[in-house]
C-alpha cells in the first residue's frame, strides 16, 4: 500500500482522477474477466512493483521523455 500512496502523491491530477475512477468501479463488473491473461499478468506485476516502492515519479518520467510531453 505504501507504494501506491507514494505514486499518488507524485502523480498529476489527471492520473489521480483516472485511478479514482478505476477504484470506484463496481466490484461485480466483468471488465477484469474480459482482459487477456497477458494484460492481467502485466497489471498484477505492476501493482506488486508499486507495493514494493519500485516506482518512478511522474515528474521524472516527464523529464526523461519531454520530447513527447504535450502541453
N, CA, C and O atoms as CSV, one atom per row, in Angstrom:
chain,resi,resn,atom,element,x,y,z
A,1,UNK,N,N,0.813,-1.192,0.000
A,1,UNK,CA,C,0.000,0.000,0.000
A,1,UNK,C,C,0.858,1.257,0.000
A,1,UNK,O,O,0.480,2.270,-0.588
A,2,UNK,N,N,1.990,1.196,0.646
A,2,UNK,CA,C,2.868,2.361,0.708
A,2,UNK,C,C,3.300,2.798,-0.682
A,2,UNK,O,O,3.408,3.996,-0.946
A,3,UNK,N,N,3.549,1.848,-1.575
A,3,UNK,CA,C,3.944,2.172,-2.941
A,3,UNK,C,C,2.863,2.929,-3.685
A,3,UNK,O,O,3.151,3.869,-4.425
A,4,UNK,N,N,1.635,2.526,-3.491
A,4,UNK,CA,C,0.513,3.223,-4.132
A,4,UNK,C,C,0.406,4.647,-3.612
A,4,UNK,O,O,0.189,5.581,-4.384
A,5,UNK,N,N,0.559,4.814,-2.292
A,5,UNK,CA,C,0.462,6.148,-1.707
A,5,UNK,C,C,1.563,7.039,-2.265
A,5,UNK,O,O,1.317,8.200,-2.593
A,6,UNK,N,N,2.780,6.499,-2.376
A,6,UNK,CA,C,3.899,7.270,-2.910
A,6,UNK,C,C,3.593,7.699,-4.343
A,6,UNK,O,O,3.869,8.836,-4.726
A,7,UNK,N,N,3.023,6.791,-5.132
A,7,UNK,CA,C,2.710,7.141,-6.519
A,7,UNK,C,C,1.640,8.224,-6.572
A,7,UNK,O,O,1.756,9.188,-7.329
A,8,UNK,N,N,0.602,8.056,-5.764
A,8,UNK,CA,C,-0.494,9.019,-5.774
A,8,UNK,C,C,0.014,10.402,-5.387
A,8,UNK,O,O,-0.430,11.404,-5.947
A,9,UNK,N,N,0.938,10.465,-4.436
A,9,UNK,CA,C,1.472,11.744,-4.004
A,9,UNK,C,C,2.288,12.430,-5.093
A,9,UNK,O,O,2.412,13.655,-5.083
A,10,UNK,N,N,2.850,11.665,-6.036
A,10,UNK,CA,C,3.676,12.259,-7.076
A,10,UNK,C,C,2.953,12.357,-8.417
A,10,UNK,O,O,3.484,12.955,-9.353
A,11,UNK,N,N,1.781,11.797,-8.530
A,11,UNK,CA,C,1.050,11.797,-9.798
A,11,UNK,C,C,0.358,13.134,-10.024
A,11,UNK,O,O,0.055,13.869,-9.084
A,12,UNK,N,N,0.118,13.426,-11.292
A,12,UNK,CA,C,-0.614,14.657,-11.577
A,12,UNK,C,C,-2.118,14.418,-11.421
A,12,UNK,O,O,-2.556,13.278,-11.266
A,13,UNK,N,N,-2.886,15.470,-11.461
A,13,UNK,CA,C,-4.325,15.398,-11.196
A,13,UNK,C,C,-5.050,14.475,-12.172
A,13,UNK,O,O,-5.976,13.768,-11.775
A,14,UNK,N,N,-4.650,14.470,-13.425
A,14,UNK,CA,C,-5.316,13.620,-14.429
A,14,UNK,C,C,-5.149,12.149,-14.080
A,14,UNK,O,O,-6.102,11.375,-14.167
A,15,UNK,N,N,-3.945,11.761,-13.687
A,15,UNK,CA,C,-3.680,10.368,-13.325
A,15,UNK,C,C,-4.468,9.992,-12.074
A,15,UNK,O,O,-5.038,8.903,-12.000
A,16,UNK,N,N,-4.500,10.884,-11.101
A,16,UNK,CA,C,-5.233,10.610,-9.865
A,16,UNK,C,C,-6.720,10.426,-10.165
A,16,UNK,O,O,-7.356,9.536,-9.598
A,17,UNK,N,N,-7.280,11.248,-11.043
A,17,UNK,CA,C,-8.693,11.112,-11.404
A,17,UNK,C,C,-8.959,9.767,-12.062
A,17,UNK,O,O,-9.973,9.129,-11.781
A,18,UNK,N,N,-8.059,9.330,-12.934
A,18,UNK,CA,C,-8.229,8.031,-13.591
A,18,UNK,C,C,-8.152,6.893,-12.577
A,18,UNK,O,O,-8.946,5.954,-12.625
A,19,UNK,N,N,-7.198,6.985,-11.668
A,19,UNK,CA,C,-7.064,5.948,-10.645
A,19,UNK,C,C,-8.304,5.902,-9.769
A,19,UNK,O,O,-8.792,4.823,-9.432
A,20,UNK,N,N,-8.817,7.077,-9.398
A,20,UNK,CA,C,-10.016,7.136,-8.577
A,20,UNK,C,C,-11.190,6.483,-9.299
A,20,UNK,O,O,-11.952,5.731,-8.692
A,21,UNK,N,N,-11.336,6.761,-10.567
A,21,UNK,CA,C,-12.428,6.178,-11.348
A,21,UNK,C,C,-12.310,4.660,-11.389
A,21,UNK,O,O,-13.312,3.952,-11.284
A,22,UNK,N,N,-11.100,4.167,-11.540
A,22,UNK,CA,C,-10.890,2.717,-11.567
A,22,UNK,C,C,-11.262,2.093,-10.227
A,22,UNK,O,O,-11.890,1.035,-10.185
A,23,UNK,N,N,-10.878,2.742,-9.135
A,23,UNK,CA,C,-11.174,2.210,-7.812
A,23,UNK,C,C,-12.665,2.252,-7.501
A,23,UNK,O,O,-13.158,1.444,-6.714
A,24,UNK,N,N,-13.377,3.180,-8.107
A,24,UNK,CA,C,-14.799,3.322,-7.865
A,24,UNK,C,C,-15.652,2.362,-8.697
A,24,UNK,O,O,-16.858,2.252,-8.473
A,25,UNK,N,N,-15.044,1.683,-9.637
A,25,UNK,CA,C,-15.816,0.771,-10.492
A,25,UNK,C,C,-16.479,-0.308,-9.641
A,25,UNK,O,O,-15.951,-0.726,-8.611
A,26,UNK,N,N,-17.609,-0.730,-10.084
A,26,UNK,CA,C,-18.357,-1.760,-9.374
A,26,UNK,C,C,-17.545,-3.045,-9.302
A,26,UNK,O,O,-17.046,-3.530,-10.318
A,27,UNK,N,N,-17.415,-3.588,-8.112
A,27,UNK,CA,C,-16.626,-4.805,-7.899
A,27,UNK,C,C,-17.215,-6.005,-8.650
A,27,UNK,O,O,-16.504,-6.969,-8.931
A,28,UNK,N,N,-18.478,-5.948,-8.967
A,28,UNK,CA,C,-19.124,-7.060,-9.662
A,28,UNK,C,C,-19.044,-6.966,-11.180
A,28,UNK,O,O,-19.515,-7.861,-11.881
A,29,UNK,N,N,-18.455,-5.899,-11.687
A,29,UNK,CA,C,-18.388,-5.770,-13.143
A,29,UNK,C,C,-17.422,-6.803,-13.697
A,29,UNK,O,O,-16.549,-7.296,-12.982
A,30,UNK,N,N,-17.578,-7.122,-14.949
A,30,UNK,CA,C,-16.782,-8.187,-15.552
A,30,UNK,C,C,-15.616,-7.654,-16.383
A,30,UNK,O,O,-15.052,-8.386,-17.197
A,31,UNK,N,N,-15.250,-6.381,-16.184
A,31,UNK,CA,C,-14.179,-5.826,-17.009
A,31,UNK,C,C,-12.879,-6.588,-16.808
A,31,UNK,O,O,-12.142,-6.810,-17.769
A,32,UNK,N,N,-12.583,-6.993,-15.581
A,32,UNK,CA,C,-11.333,-7.712,-15.325
A,32,UNK,C,C,-11.331,-9.062,-16.051
A,32,UNK,O,O,-10.329,-9.450,-16.652
A,33,UNK,N,N,-12.433,-9.754,-15.990
A,33,UNK,CA,C,-12.520,-11.059,-16.640
A,33,UNK,C,C,-12.422,-10.960,-18.160
A,33,UNK,O,O,-12.053,-11.925,-18.829
A,34,UNK,N,N,-12.752,-9.790,-18.700
A,34,UNK,CA,C,-12.705,-9.624,-20.150
A,34,UNK,C,C,-11.287,-9.342,-20.664
A,34,UNK,O,O,-11.046,-9.382,-21.871
A,35,UNK,N,N,-10.351,-9.059,-19.753
A,35,UNK,CA,C,-8.969,-8.793,-20.167
A,35,UNK,C,C,-8.236,-10.068,-20.550
A,35,UNK,O,O,-8.518,-11.148,-20.032
A,36,UNK,N,N,-7.296,-9.920,-21.464
A,36,UNK,CA,C,-6.441,-11.047,-21.814
A,36,UNK,C,C,-5.567,-11.404,-20.615
A,36,UNK,O,O,-5.215,-10.533,-19.820
A,37,UNK,N,N,-5.218,-12.687,-20.485
A,37,UNK,CA,C,-4.380,-13.126,-19.371
A,37,UNK,C,C,-3.054,-12.377,-19.328
A,37,UNK,O,O,-2.547,-12.081,-18.246
A,38,UNK,N,N,-2.490,-12.070,-20.485
A,38,UNK,CA,C,-1.220,-11.341,-20.548
A,38,UNK,C,C,-1.363,-9.951,-19.911
A,38,UNK,O,O,-0.470,-9.495,-19.198
A,39,UNK,N,N,-2.480,-9.296,-20.172
A,39,UNK,CA,C,-2.713,-7.969,-19.603
A,39,UNK,C,C,-2.905,-8.074,-18.096
A,39,UNK,O,O,-2.374,-7.255,-17.346
A,40,UNK,N,N,-3.659,-9.075,-17.644
A,40,UNK,CA,C,-3.856,-9.275,-16.210
A,40,UNK,C,C,-2.511,-9.479,-15.508
A,40,UNK,O,O,-2.265,-8.923,-14.438
A,41,UNK,N,N,-1.658,-10.278,-16.123
A,41,UNK,CA,C,-0.332,-10.534,-15.553
A,41,UNK,C,C,0.470,-9.240,-15.461
A,41,UNK,O,O,1.118,-8.981,-14.447
A,42,UNK,N,N,0.427,-8.429,-16.515
A,42,UNK,CA,C,1.144,-7.151,-16.517
A,42,UNK,C,C,0.635,-6.218,-15.417
A,42,UNK,O,O,1.429,-5.567,-14.737
A,43,UNK,N,N,-0.670,-6.153,-15.243
A,43,UNK,CA,C,-1.258,-5.298,-14.216
A,43,UNK,C,C,-0.846,-5.792,-12.825
A,43,UNK,O,O,-0.460,-4.996,-11.970
A,44,UNK,N,N,-0.929,-7.094,-12.606
A,44,UNK,CA,C,-0.564,-7.659,-11.307
A,44,UNK,C,C,0.917,-7.437,-11.009
A,44,UNK,O,O,1.284,-7.162,-9.866
A,45,UNK,N,N,1.762,-7.552,-12.017
A,45,UNK,CA,C,3.194,-7.299,-11.858
A,45,UNK,C,C,3.433,-5.839,-11.490
A,45,UNK,O,O,4.221,-5.541,-10.592
A,46,UNK,N,N,2.757,-4.935,-12.183
A,46,UNK,CA,C,2.910,-3.505,-11.902
A,46,UNK,C,C,2.454,-3.158,-10.484
A,46,UNK,O,O,3.103,-2.367,-9.800
A,47,UNK,N,N,1.354,-3.741,-10.047
A,47,UNK,CA,C,0.874,-3.479,-8.688
A,47,UNK,C,C,1.863,-3.996,-7.650
A,47,UNK,O,O,2.125,-3.325,-6.652
A,48,UNK,N,N,2.412,-5.186,-7.882
A,48,UNK,CA,C,3.399,-5.748,-6.949
A,48,UNK,C,C,4.636,-4.866,-6.875
A,48,UNK,O,O,5.160,-4.625,-5.788
A,49,UNK,N,N,5.108,-4.384,-8.019
A,49,UNK,CA,C,6.272,-3.496,-8.044
A,49,UNK,C,C,5.966,-2.204,-7.287
A,49,UNK,O,O,6.802,-1.703,-6.536
A,50,UNK,N,N,4.771,-1.676,-7.491
A,50,UNK,CA,C,4.363,-0.448,-6.825
A,50,UNK,C,C,4.334,-0.635,-5.309
A,50,UNK,O,O,4.789,0.232,-4.564
A,51,UNK,N,N,3.806,-1.754,-4.863
A,51,UNK,CA,C,3.732,-2.022,-3.433
A,51,UNK,C,C,5.117,-2.134,-2.804
A,51,UNK,O,O,5.279,-1.855,-1.616
A,52,UNK,N,N,6.116,-2.536,-3.584
A,52,UNK,CA,C,7.489,-2.640,-3.097
A,52,UNK,C,C,8.234,-1.311,-3.222
A,52,UNK,O,O,9.408,-1.209,-2.869
A,53,UNK,N,N,7.538,-0.303,-3.726
A,53,UNK,CA,C,8.169,1.010,-3.871
A,53,UNK,C,C,9.006,1.142,-5.120
A,53,UNK,O,O,9.777,2.092,-5.249
A,54,UNK,N,N,8.872,0.220,-6.031
A,54,UNK,CA,C,9.639,0.237,-7.280
A,54,UNK,C,C,8.893,1.084,-8.311
A,54,UNK,O,O,8.395,0.579,-9.318
A,55,UNK,N,N,8.833,2.374,-8.030
A,55,UNK,CA,C,8.102,3.305,-8.894
A,55,UNK,C,C,9.004,4.454,-9.300
A,55,UNK,O,O,10.020,4.726,-8.659
A,56,UNK,N,N,8.619,5.120,-10.370
A,56,UNK,CA,C,9.317,6.317,-10.834
A,56,UNK,C,C,8.324,7.463,-10.800
A,56,UNK,O,O,7.249,7.361,-11.392
A,57,UNK,N,N,8.656,8.550,-10.121
A,57,UNK,CA,C,7.732,9.685,-10.052
A,57,UNK,C,C,7.375,10.220,-11.445
A,57,UNK,O,O,8.198,10.209,-12.361
A,58,UNK,N,N,6.155,10.677,-11.578
A,58,UNK,CA,C,5.645,11.188,-12.846
A,58,UNK,C,C,6.526,12.313,-13.392
A,58,UNK,O,O,6.802,12.367,-14.590
A,59,UNK,N,N,6.963,13.208,-12.506
A,59,UNK,CA,C,7.800,14.335,-12.933
A,59,UNK,C,C,9.108,13.861,-13.562
A,59,UNK,O,O,9.595,14.460,-14.521
A,60,UNK,N,N,9.670,12.787,-13.020
A,60,UNK,CA,C,10.916,12.255,-13.587
A,60,UNK,C,C,10.682,11.662,-14.979
A,60,UNK,O,O,11.505,11.830,-15.879
A,61,UNK,N,N,9.574,10.982,-15.145
A,61,UNK,CA,C,9.234,10.428,-16.468
A,61,UNK,C,C,9.045,11.562,-17.468
A,61,UNK,O,O,9.494,11.466,-18.610
A,62,UNK,N,N,8.387,12.631,-17.045
A,62,UNK,CA,C,8.192,13.776,-17.938
A,62,UNK,C,C,9.530,14.365,-18.378
A,62,UNK,O,O,9.692,14.755,-19.534
A,63,UNK,N,N,10.484,14.430,-17.456
A,63,UNK,CA,C,11.806,14.964,-17.800
A,63,UNK,C,C,12.507,14.055,-18.807
A,63,UNK,O,O,13.100,14.529,-19.776
A,64,UNK,N,N,12.433,12.751,-18.569
A,64,UNK,CA,C,13.105,11.788,-19.448
A,64,UNK,C,C,12.543,11.815,-20.865
A,64,UNK,O,O,13.280,11.695,-21.844
A,65,UNK,N,N,11.243,11.973,-20.953
A,65,UNK,CA,C,10.574,11.864,-22.248
A,65,UNK,C,C,9.906,13.175,-22.642
A,65,UNK,O,O,8.820,13.180,-23.221
A,66,UNK,N,N,10.569,14.294,-22.322
A,66,UNK,CA,C,9.947,15.599,-22.547
A,66,UNK,C,C,9.624,15.862,-24.012
A,66,UNK,O,O,8.738,16.667,-24.300
A,67,UNK,N,N,10.305,15.217,-24.936
A,67,UNK,CA,C,10.006,15.440,-26.350
A,67,UNK,C,C,8.620,14.912,-26.724
A,67,UNK,O,O,8.073,15.294,-27.759
A,68,UNK,N,N,8.045,14.033,-25.886
A,68,UNK,CA,C,6.714,13.503,-26.173
A,68,UNK,C,C,5.637,14.113,-25.305
A,68,UNK,O,O,4.459,13.809,-25.493
A,69,UNK,N,N,6.002,14.969,-24.355
A,69,UNK,CA,C,5.027,15.593,-23.479
A,69,UNK,C,C,4.337,16.727,-24.238
A,69,UNK,O,O,4.989,17.609,-24.796
A,70,UNK,N,N,3.010,16.681,-24.245
A,70,UNK,CA,C,2.215,17.705,-24.913
A,70,UNK,C,C,1.690,18.647,-23.859
A,70,UNK,O,O,1.129,18.211,-22.853
A,71,UNK,N,N,1.865,19.929,-24.079
A,71,UNK,CA,C,1.377,20.916,-23.103
A,71,UNK,C,C,0.255,21.712,-23.703
A,71,UNK,O,O,-0.295,22.596,-23.045
